[in-house]
Amino acid sequence: MTASNTKPAKRKRQSRRVPAALLAPAVIGLAFLILPLAGLLARTPWAELPARLAEPEMLAALRLSLLTATAATALSLLFGVPIAWLLARGDFPGRSVLRALVTVPLVLPPVVGGVALLLVFGRNGIIGSWLYDRFDITIPFTTTAVILAMTFVSMPFLVVSVEGALRGADLRFEEAAATLGAGRWTVFTHVTLPMVAPGVLAGAVLCWARALGEFGATITFAGNFPGRTQTMPLAVYLALQTDLEAAIVLSLILLAVSVIVLASLRDRWTATP
Amino acid sequence: MNATTPEGLDAHLVVERGAFRIDLRLHVAPGETVALLGPNGAGKTTALRALAGLEALTDGHIALNGAVLDGAACSTVPPEDRRIGVVFQDYLLFPHLTAIDNVAFGPRRRGTGRAEARALASAWLDRVGLAGFGKRRPKQLSGGQAQRVALARALAADPALLLLDEPLAALDARTRLDTRAELHRHLAEHTGPAIVVTHDPVDALMLADRLVVVEDGRAVQEGDAESVTARPRTDYIARLVGLNLYRGKASGTAIRLDSGAVLTAAEALEGEAFAAFPPSAVALYRSEPDGSPRNTWEATVAGVHRHGDHLRVQLDGPLRAAADVTPAAAAQLGLEPGQRIWAAVKATEIRAYPA
């Protein structure tokens, strides 16, 4: 190889080299993120795993978690997509204030959210007392409470994601649909929604994952009753105090679900449509 | 206002947005294609959007086949109820739908059943020469194919008025030629009025029965291709068709230009007038020519560049003009910027017409 040939190759490698000042903290940070997960895997009692997974309490918690997280996601879609549309397309005073309010649950400590829900939907709460007096319905410490708590903390994820997608959508496609005879609702269902579908799906997945991991609001508002309100994170916390291995197995399942969700999000919805 | 029959389009479009204003009267008969020709930013697309109902009128009215769609006397009819088909500049085919579903979109919205709409869409794809492309997504189509799907989509909705916004602008030269010929055929078959917006004079001349030249939101000239190109009334059109154009006051065969120079034409005329002549009519000499009555003046060569198989010389002086010479003549004259030269145009080459 001649000198003139090696030169560009060398320069290319040089330009790719990461400065040490960036590399060192990056490596430490990565280790910090990855090591706990590795530790979890290392401590997993693999031999007992099948028997552990078949335990009825474990299955009940898993079933409840999947059910309530899915229900919370469905509720978030039903109400969150219209909210996102209002925030992205609506033209009314106080829109920015409304947007800030919608995102409050993102930064609010979940326990505070649980307390707030209890104050509204509790038996002495504004809505809760009315529901109890009129219909004899009690919400706190039920599976419904779990779903409401999850919806409260996870819906903002969906709203933010869908609003971003709606803002990025090209309005001219909607105009084209209108010239073809589509009314506003048809434009929304046949053009807007399909075109922002990747954003809606990404938001729904984020929302579902957040609901699945919900702990603080749930334990405050719904309590910790096995089979009824004891979701996976609650079961992990409880198991930690009595049976470390059970906590590890439960955590492993949550980790597996998270990784699967993340992987599918990566492959399908973050790729270019 | 002239009393047009209720058939076709009768519109007076006034749209104001800040300092920008368009004020345009349009009458298009059924089966007629009118081209809105003008430079970018003249307000052509705004006019089209106002017709389609995508832009509100500040004043004026839009009536289509006798029905008022917009105006002071009635509430504005929304775009979905106007039955006005639009072919957008970048087509705007719905990316999540196949070609056939894109074309079927209009018929479906007008209440046609799913199967029937698909059959109709399939027939339209056939008509635009895209049989077998129905299952493709827009991004799997070439520019020319996407253009034809967009046309089929607009026509399949059975529009009472067809609007095309720069329908050929996004295509490369070769595709453009084929697509233009095909588009012309479909426009001829369309029984309603049609309006094509373009900044390309060739598209306008080939596709339209009548041209409306739009500048700064106003119609500055109107007529068939022949009259507009032979007797341009603005610098924009003169440049497009390659003519030297001047405005002045005619008195007999002499036209005194605003710059003070005087041109002599063959026909006599009185009052405000235009004078136009092609660059090929200009002859260049190293010294003052003598002989028959004609227009001669001394000019400075401002620039020389290749134009087709001859050279175009830009002349500065009392009369700014473009002149075409053969390369041989240019070599003989030794043309270079800054050089003083004599220019001559025969009176019979100068077209004079009232302003």
Chai-1 contact restraints between the chains, C-beta under 6 A:
chainA,res_idxA,chainB,res_idxB,connection_type,confidence,min_distance_angstrom,max_distance_angstrom,comment,restraint_id
A,R172,B,L92,contact,1.0,0.0,6.0,A-B,restraint_1
A,F173,B,L92,contact,1.0,0.0,6.0,A-B,restraint_2
A,E175,B,L54,contact,1.0,0.0,6.0,A-B,restraint_3
A,A176,B,L92,contact,1.0,0.0,6.0,A-B,restraint_4
A,A178,B,P79,contact,1.0,0.0,6.0,A-B,restraint_5
A,A178,B,E80,contact,1.0,0.0,6.0,A-B,restraint_6
A,T179,B,A52,contact,1.0,0.0,6.0,A-B,restraint_7
A,T179,B,P79,contact,1.0,0.0,6.0,A-B,restraint_8
A,T179,B,V86,contact,1.0,0.0,6.0,A-B,restraint_9
A,L180,B,F105,contact,1.0,0.0,6.0,A-B,restraint_10
A,L180,B,G106,contact,1.0,0.0,6.0,A-B,restraint_11
A,L180,B,R109,contact,1.0,0.0,6.0,A-B,restraint_12
A,L180,B,A157,contact,1.0,0.0,6.0,A-B,restraint_13
A,G181,B,E80,contact,1.0,0.0,6.0,A-B,restraint_14
A,G181,B,G106,contact,1.0,0.0,6.0,A-B,restraint_15
A,G181,B,R109,contact,1.0,0.0,6.0,A-B,restraint_16
A,G181,B,R110,contact,1.0,0.0,6.0,A-B,restraint_17
A,A182,B,E80,contact,1.0,0.0,6.0,A-B,restraint_18
A,A182,B,R109,contact,1.0,0.0,6.0,A-B,restraint_19
A,G183,B,E80,contact,1.0,0.0,6.0,A-B,restraint_20
A,P194,B,H96,contact,1.0,0.0,6.0,A-B,restraint_21
